[in-house]
Every structure is written in structure tokens, then in C-alpha cells.
């Protein structure tokens, strides 16, 4: 049971930090704590700064500087990777079923039939169940394997874990209010159950798509054999990152307009720092050794899922909208352009949660 014990130690530390530190910041700033505990969240109490060209350019340059080395690498001649001989497989019947379900759900999500009015707010879940099935079908067609068939215990466990996972982000959003929901008014229990169901599809969608992308030969050709990086004093660095992340979470509650990006970055850094301090393999172990394929596949999977999330959200009845300080301009669907950068670290967090679950279920580890 050592894997389960380590999992719960990291989970408890992370949960205490995520739940307590932003609230500590609110208390230190003298804001009314009750506003941040309202459920369902309806009050708009964070006043966001207007669009700023200066901030927009700074954020854009920062994002571009992080992505530029990887984009340049994609344009270079690929490293030779031995071709894998795989017999051609037809797209499975259950993949076709998922595709039909997805198309029907899409039609029902974007139309307003009177006879469908009661179910109209709940079309998001079948859309994403269909997406997950189709992606697993594509993975099976390409590799002869997929998470849904090869690791059913792990696959099914992702759904309840995903609900808990995304509720943490809903909680952190209380302190920055970068997104909010519109649609039918619901009581606390209705809101909880109706939200939990679609939240359960987040991890299965991102990790299924990541598995499909990992099998892409072009990705492995370019990112499997990069130069290894050496990190001096890794435990000292991990301790420093842990302290900075903790401070950043508290700062979210005090200065939400400045530190809102940490909502996506701090949880990831905390988990990696804890794993490094426990001498465990972590998300950055392979990239530091020169293999960026899995990490990039996870980030790309979240961005692709993000495009589908935002697209299907756009004309839905029950939906979310954004209010992001300084950069709220140039929308793609409801999301401002630079907001899509948040999906990059989010995909890495999905991968980290998947690896933590594999600690609990060693037989579920991908080969």
C-alpha cells in the first residue's frame, strides 16, 4: 500500500494549501470571507481591471517566449524514429456510436426545441462522453489499444476523480472570478449535482486525447531526443518553488487582478515540488532527461479539448462566460485569445493527476 499512502499524503497537503491559502489571503486583506463561500456562486465581488495594451503585450511576449523553442524544434528536421509496423484496423463500431451520439447531442445543445426544454441545460455531458468514446476509437484504430479497453479500472476511476479535480478549480475561481455561469437558476443541491456530472468528463477527455497524441510518430520524431537539462540542488529548488507557490495562492485572495494566472500554475508546481522532495518521478523527469513527448502531448490535448469546450459552450443554453483582467479582448468563442494559454499548464495538471492515480493502481499504468 505504499503508493496509496504517498498519494494521500500529497493529496492532503495539496488540498489544505488550495483550500486554505487563498482564504487566508482574503482574511488578511480584510475582505468579507462569506462572499467567497457563497453556493451557488452568484455575487460578483471581484472588480476586474480594464483591457491594457501594455499588459496584453507583456503576457503575449511571455507566452511566446515559452513556446518559441518548442515551435522552432517542430520546424527542424525530425530525429529518426524506427517505424512501427501496425496492421490497419477499421474504426470500431462503438466509435461510430460515439460519433452519432456526439452529433445528435451537438444538435440538441445548440437548438431550442420546446419539447426538449427540460433537458436543454444538460446536453454538455453526452457531448463529452461521445468525444471520449470517439477519441478512444481513434486510438484503438491507430494503435490497437486504448485506455477505455486496456485499462477499464483506471478509465472509470477518472470520472469521479475528475469531478473532485475540477471542483478545486471552481473553488479557486471564487477568488479571481475569471469565469461565471449563466442559465437556469438552481438551488445548492441541484447546482452541485448538475455541475458534478459534466465535471466528471474533464480528465477522461484530456487523458484519452493525450494517449492518442503520444502515438503520433511526428511528435516522437521531434521531441523524444532533446538535450538533457541538469537542475542543481533539486530539493532546494523544489522547496523554494513550494514556498513561492504557497505565497502565490495567498496572493490570489489579496490581488486577484495580478495573480490570477497562478490559479493554473500553482497547483501544478506544488505537486511537482512535493514529488521532487519525496524523491519520486514527476512530470518534469522525462523532459529534463530530454524526452518532451508525453508532456507536450498532455498540453496539446488540453488546448484541443479547450477549443471544443469553448465551441460547444458558445451556443449552449447553460453556459459560462469570462471576465479576465487586462487581456479581455480578441475572443475565440467566449474565451479571450490569451486565455487559451491557460490550457497548457492545465493539460500538464491533468497528466499529473493521472500519474498519481497510477500510483494507486499500478496495473493501470500505460505501457
Secondary structure by P-SEA (a helix, b strand, c coil): caaaaaaaaaaaaaaaaaacaaaaaaaaaccccccccccccccccbbbbcccaaaaaaaaaaaaaaaaaaaaaaacccccccccccccccccaaaaaaaaaaaaaaaaaaccccccccccccaaaaaaaaaaaaaaaaaaaacccccccccaaaaaaaaaaaaaaaaaaaaaaccccccccccccccaaaaaaaaaaaaaaaaaaaaaaaaaaaacaaaaacccccbbbbbcaaaaaaaaaaaaaaaaaaaaaccccccccccccaaaaaaaaaaaaacccccccccccccaaaaaaaaaaaaaaaaaaaaaacccccbbbbbbcccccccccccccccaaaaaaaaaaaaaaaaaaaaaccccccc
